[in-house]
Amino acid sequence: MNRFLIVFVMFLSSATIAAESPFASLQAELQPILEQASAKGLRLSVGVSDLSGAFGEQTLLLGSDTSYPPASTIKLLLIAALMHQVDAGRLALSDAVPVEPDDIVGGMGVLQNEAAPQLVSLQRLAELTITVSDNTATNVLVDVVGYNTMAALARQLQLQTMQFGRKMFEAAQPPEKDNIIDTRDSLQLLTQIYQSDFLSDSSRSQILTWMSAQTVKTKIGAGMPADAPVAHKTGENGPVSHDIGYLLIPGREVALAIFAETSNTTDFGAAQAELNPVVADIAGRIYQVMAR
């Protein structure tokens, strides 16, 4: 038995889901896929939450209830904290901060290919953090926003597990200096961004605009039609491939989170080749059910 199979569970946020609900259709369609994947050495978690009210504000959670290394999906907490500070008047997106040579890190992004030092606005840093998952932009924003600010917002939003404790490419030192995420908290963060008054309407709209311009199309973007109204943030690193965001079909809006981890390889390319089609398939099925 592989090490992921034993953690497979299915759980719902409510005692029952009406048989005619799209959430019941999703449960019936996705659960066998997750079970088959688990038997092949993949650990998966899928969450969908009703944002429209058309489905009784139900939440469906399938798969493993254990946390994941978040890769770049954790950046959404950073951006939410940034915009919360903007709304409080402590920061402005027009503020410019220096990007020094020591700030430059590899992986995803464009700032690593630009001259340093340079002054970059918070607006551009945030946009790059979401749309191209720029790791240098992320790390500079972490210095601007601060770990304590992100932790305080996580407490305010009642996130039980999610933690942004270290920069991109910084060595993990659990538990304080580590990044952690799970399905429940991801849906909670997405729901709070979309519905809560902790953000102004303009800040909420700005975050959705950035997420709608996501350039990584190997996960949710590969599973849904090109014209699907999707706003999302991807994450991939080592043996994990994740995507969290919104499917914004008018009158049927939902938050969704898909997390995937493989026990079959530690090679990044091989892991993504194995996981991305599964994430895309799940995303496509969610779209098909919600678009009916």
Secondary structure, DSSP 4 states (H G I P E B T S, - for coil): --TTGGG--EEESSS---TTSHHHHHHHHHHHHHHHHHHTTEEEEEEEEESSSTTTT-EEEEE--S-B--GGGGHHHHHHHHHHHHHTTS--TT-EEEE-GGG---SS-SGGGS-SSEEEEHHHHHHHHHHS--HHHHHHHHHHH-HHHHHHHHHHTT-SS-EE-S-TTPPPBTTTB-EEB-HHHHHHHHHHHHH-TTS-HHHHHHHHHHHHT----SSHHHHS-TTS-EEEEEEEETTEEEEEEEE--TT--EEEEEEEEESS---HHHHHHHHHHHHHHHHHHHHHHHT-
